[in-house]
Amino acid sequence: MESLSFHISEILEYFASKDVNLRDAYLAASFFKNKTLTLKVELTLEEAKTRELISDFLKEKNKKLISFSMTRDRIVCYVKQIS
């Protein structure tokens, strides 16, 4: 498993390019502050949408999202290479 770190602005710019309401995306993303999600966690709609967008963002980099966590201004993603 590999770890990638992105500034939150990179993710928000990606959300904007996908016509996602930035305020909603930021509120959803901020929900994850200091939390780590795994596939075992039951997700709310906002969590699921944010996870889906981050997964799409990583797919463009040939990576599969395993889990992620947030600090104040960065998103740390644990990923696998898509084969």
C-alpha positions in Angstrom: 0.0 0.0 0.0 1.2 3.5 -0.9 0.5 6.8 0.8 -0.2 10.0 -1.2 -0.7 13.4 0.3 -2.6 16.2 -1.4 -3.3 19.8 -0.4 -7.1 20.2 0.1 -7.1 22.9 -2.6 -6.1 20.2 -5.2 -9.2 18.1 -4.2 -11.5 21.2 -4.1 -10.3 22.3 -7.6 -11.1 18.8 -8.9 -14.5 18.9 -7.3 -15.1 22.3 -9.0 -14.1 20.8 -12.4 -16.8 18.2 -11.8 -19.5 20.8 -11.2 -19.8 19.8 -7.5 -21.1 22.5 -5.2 -17.9 23.7 -3.5 -19.5 24.6 -0.2 -21.1 21.2 0.0 -17.9 19.4 -1.0 -15.9 21.4 1.6 -18.4 20.7 4.3 -18.4 17.0 3.5 -14.6 17.0 3.3 -14.2 18.8 6.7 -16.3 16.1 8.3 -13.3 13.8 7.9 -10.9 16.0 9.8 -8.7 13.8 12.1 -10.6 10.7 11.0 -9.5 7.7 8.9 -12.1 5.9 6.9 -11.8 2.3 5.8 -14.2 0.3 3.6 -15.7 -1.2 6.9 -17.1 2.2 8.0 -20.8 2.9 7.4 -20.9 6.2 5.5 -23.4 9.0 5.5 -24.5 10.4 2.1 -22.0 13.3 2.5 -19.2 11.0 3.4 -20.0 8.7 0.5 -20.1 11.5 -2.0 -16.7 12.9 -0.8 -15.2 9.4 -0.9 -16.5 8.9 -4.4 -15.0 12.1 -5.6 -11.6 11.4 -4.1 -11.7 7.9 -5.6 -12.4 9.4 -9.0 -9.6 11.9 -8.5 -7.2 9.1 -7.8 -8.4 6.9 -10.7 -7.1 9.6 -13.0 -3.7 8.9 -11.4 -4.2 5.1 -11.8 -4.6 4.6 -8.1 -7.4 2.9 -6.1 -8.4 4.5 -2.8 -8.1 2.1 0.2 -8.6 4.7 3.0 -7.9 8.3 3.7 -7.5 10.8 6.5 -7.4 14.6 6.8 -5.3 17.1 8.6 -6.2 20.8 8.7 -5.1 21.4 5.1 -4.1 18.1 3.5 -5.7 14.8 2.6 -3.6 11.7 3.0 -4.8 8.8 0.8 -3.7 5.2 1.2 -3.9 3.7 -2.3 -3.0 0.7 -4.4 -1.8 0.9 -8.0 -4.5 -0.1 -10.5 -3.3 -3.0 -12.5 
